[in-house]
Amino acid sequence: MRIGDYLGASQKLLEKYASIPSPKQPGTLKDFVLPTSMGELSDGDLGNWLLQLGAWKGWLGVQLANIDSQLSIMEDAYNLRLGSGMAKLESASSKKILKEGIRAMAIEQDEELGRLDLDVSILRAEKQLLKGRFELFDNLFGTISRVITLRGQERMGGG
């Protein structure tokens, strides 16, 4: 099994859908400090925050989807290569070795598998980091949306 085939397939997958419009990374949120009470913000400020957070949510959503697709293919390659390496080591050993030990030995002995292990670990960490940021922006977006809805209801005499 050639890991390069899997990496190539991952890249082809991203290229296959490259024509689907994707948001560019939004500009920086220069002063990412919200007041303790969203009610203190003007309508215009709330709208600006909503647009900025929405743009970041959209961009992060695309990044997460790209990482998920890469991770799916790379984890398959990793699991196949690791399983093969572990089976070889286990069958060649005259004594029983713990699964974690065999895993570590397989990664240590196969340089390409070691690089793939690191790449998969980095993608998993990147996914967690981006998911956390996405959830932050999503929560803030929801909070601002509720403030806007409440203001609208108050203006209509319903609140």
Residue, then its C-alpha position, 0 to 999 in steps of 0.5 A: m500500500r502506498i500512502g502517497d496514493y491516499l494523499g493524492a486521492s485526498q487532494k483530488l477530492l478537494e480539487k474535485y469540488a474546488s469550483i463550488p463557491s467558498p468564502k475567503q477568509p474574513g478580515t480580522l476582528k480587530d477588537f474582539v471584545l464584546p460588551t458584557s451586555m449585548g443590549e448596550l450595542s446599537d442596532g448598527d453595531l449588532g448588525n456589524w457583529l452579526l455580519q462578521l461572526g457569520a462570515w467567520k462561521g461560513w469560512l470555518g465551516v468550509q475549513l472543517a469540511n475540508i479537514d474532515s474529508q482529508l482526515s477520513i481518507m488519511e485515517d483509512a490509509y493510516n489504519l491499513r498501514l498500521g494494521s499491516g505493520m502490527a500484524k507483521l511484528e506480532s507474527a514475528s515475535s516469540k513473546k506476547i507484546l501489548k498492543e500499544g507496544i506493537r503500535a509504537m514499534a510499527i510506527e517507529q520502524d516505518e518512517e512513512l507511517g510515522r509521518l502519516d501518524l503525525d499528519v493525522s494527529i495534526l489534522r485532528a488537533e486542527k479540527q478540534l481547534l477550528k471546531g472550538r472557534f466555530e462553536l464560539f462564533d456560533n454561540l455569539f451569533g445566536t446571542i446577537s440574533r436573540v437580542i435583535t429578535l427581542r428588540g424587534q418584538e419590543r418595537m412591535g409592542g410584543g415584549 
